[in-house]
Amino acid sequence: MYIQITDLAAKRLTESLNDQPGYFKVIYDLEGCGCNGVIAIIIVDELAALDAQIETNLVPFYVDPKQQLNLEQHMKLDTEENYPSFKLSSDSGVLSGNVRVRDTRAVTVGSSGGSDACML
C-alpha cells in the first residue's frame, strides 16, 4: 500500500506534529458519526502491535489491518490552500474529500485533538 502526498499536504501534516514525536495512522472512524463512517488521520503516541505500515513519500503511515479493506493499494493525499481538510483519492476515484487530522497524543500543544472527524 502506498500514499503519494502532495507538497502542500506534506507541509500541513508536518506542521500538525508541532515538533513533537508521533505516528500518523489512517482510520475509518465510526465513533459519533451518525453515518457509515469517514476516513480520518490520527496522530498517536504509540502504534498497536498489529498495525500495518503504509509507505509514503513523507513518513510511513499506519493502519489497523482490519481497516485496510476501506483503502486502495495506491492513493494520493492532497489539500487545497484555503481548505482545512485533506482529500484522499485513488485511481478508482475520491475515497474521501474531507479527511481531518486529529491529534490523540497524550501531550499536545495547539492540537485539534477535540475535533470530531465527522464535522465539516
Secondary structure as UniProt FT lines:
FT   STRAND          2..5
FT   HELIX           7..16
FT   TURN            17..19
FT   STRAND          23..29
FT   TURN            31..32
FT   STRAND          38..44
FT   TURN            49..50
FT   STRAND          52..56
FT   STRAND          61..63
FT   HELIX           65..70
FT   STRAND          74..79
FT   TURN            81..82
FT   STRAND          86..90
FT   TURN            91..92
FT   STRAND          93..99
FT   STRAND          101..103
FT   TURN            113..114
FT   TURN            117..118
//
